[in-house]
Amino acid sequence: MTRPIRLEIDLPSIRHNFKTTRSRSQARHLFAVVKADAYGHGVLDTAKALADLADGFALLNIEDAVRLREAGITQPIALLEGPFDAAEAEAMAAYRIAGAIHSQQQIAWLAKGSAKQPVETWLKLNSGMNRLGFRPEEAPEALARLQSLPQAKTTTIMTHFATADDDYGVAEQWSRFAPVAAASGLAVSAANSAALFRHPQTHGDVGRPGIVLYGASPFEDSVGADIGLKPAMALSADIIAVQRLQPGDAVGYGRRFVADQPMRIGIVACGYADGYPRIAGNGAPVAVDGQASGLVGRVSMDMLAVDLSHLPQAGVGSRVELWGPNAPIERVAAASGTISYELMCAVAPRVPRIAHG
């Protein structure tokens, strides 16, 4: 492909971020969360980069789990939503893949199993997120039923926090979860990225770092560098044209930006079809040849515009970092009314990807 756009993944940064998270964690083990193709960073590349560091991997679908096994990953693997049907429960046993059990239907699927070895199960509690899991009062019966099955071996009790990243904190959910966890005698898995950095009482036996592995902060008031992380993803594209504006000239669809003084703008080979958010506002941060600048006008399908008025050296062929080390993804997300997680996961397949390291 000759279109000048690329997504670069820095695998040494992922390793650095894992080590940084380990240094902040009191959890006995850390399972790297690699769902959604490792938040857009490539599940196989990421797992291989962390193969000698991570105690295990957590993801969503069994197809990716099997890919990791077939690629030689031997560490424990856990499916965060467990099996989606009886056949998947059977496959989990065959490939030594653990999984969350959050419903009576999943227990029924396990009970039908005929595999020669039991499936490792993690009992999931709904402590307040109200998506998946047994309520605390339902947990003893669910655990007893699981423990009665020869097709299952229940090792862990887990929950997920809704507000570990903000001022509300985790106290309410932890107060519901902790007594049930203690009574179960199982290993505890509760801490996500935010909890690993702010709530040490929740770290337990298995922490589940996700966004921090990829260099972004889980907290609205900081970027990854503020907590010792390195961005692992850089989306960049080149300037393909330069326009000169006079006062009153508009840029792009809808005249969302109108110049109030003479300007130079660069047209960049990236648009919303590449995964850059259409809703990004004027001034959303970019870096042109490493120098700070901002978006002007509405993002279109294949192009966007950036301000070059203060960058006389910039022109056709200049590289524009849409997010990365010089344009933190958290700031781009904030300017777009979203979060860094979504931007990472939304880069389109048409963007060429390059993994370094």
C-alpha positions, 0 to 999 in steps of 0.5 A: 500500500502506498497511502501514507498512513500506519499504525505502529506497535512498540512491544518493548513498551508493553513489556515496560508497562507490565513491569511497571504495573507489577511494581505497583501491584500486591497481587500474587499473580498478574493476568495480562488482559488481551481481549479485543485483539489486545486492545488493537495491539495484536493478541499474538504479538502481545502475548509473545512479548509478555510470555516470560512476564505474565502469569497468565492471559485473560481474554474474551473469545475461545478462538483467540485462546486457541490461537494462543495455545496453538502458537505455543503459549503455555501459561494459564488462559481465562475467558472473562465471560466464560463459554457461550455454549456447551461446545465451548465448555467442552473445548475449554477442557480440551485446550486447558482454558479456564473461564468465568461462570456467571450463570446457571445456564453455563453450569448446565453446559458444564454438566453436559461435558464429557471431556476427560479432564475438568474445566477450570472455572472462576465463579463470577459475582455481581457486586454492583456492576450489574452486567454478569455474575451471581449476586452475593446471596446466590453465590453459595448455592452456585458454588456448591453446584459447581463443586459437585460437578466432576466436569468442573474444578473451581479455583477462583472467585472474581468480580469487576469494579465499575468505578475503580477509576473515579472518586466513587471508588470501590468500597461499596462493591468490595464490601459486598464481594470480600465476605463472600470471597473469604467464605469461599476459600477460593483465590480472589481476582478483582483488581483491574488496571485502576484498582491495581494502581489505586486500591491495594486492598483489592489486589488479591491473588490474580490482578487483571491489568488491561489498559495500563499495559498499552500505555494509557492511564485509566484515570481521567486526570492523567496520561500514561506518562504521569504514572510511569507508562509508555504508549505502545501504539502510535497512529500517524499519517503524512500531509498530502496537500497544503492550503492557505486560508484567508479570514473567512475561509472555512475548512471541511464539511459543515464549515465547522472551522472558519479562519479568523486570520491568514493560516496554513493548513495541512491535509492529512491522509487519515479519516474516520474510515481509518478509525480516527474519531469523526467527532474530534473537536477543533484543536484536538492534539496532533504532533507534526514532525514532533511539534504540537499542533491541532485539528481544524475542521471536521474529520472526513472519511479519508482526510483531516486537516491540521494547523501549520501556521506556526510550523513553516517547515512543515509541508507535503510529506511531513508526518503527523502523529494522530496519537502516540508519544507526542500526542497522548491518546488520552488527550485525543479521546477527551477532545472526542468525547470518548476514552482511549480504550475505544480509540485503540480498538477502533483502528480500521483493518485498512491501516497498515500495522507495524510491530516493533521489537 
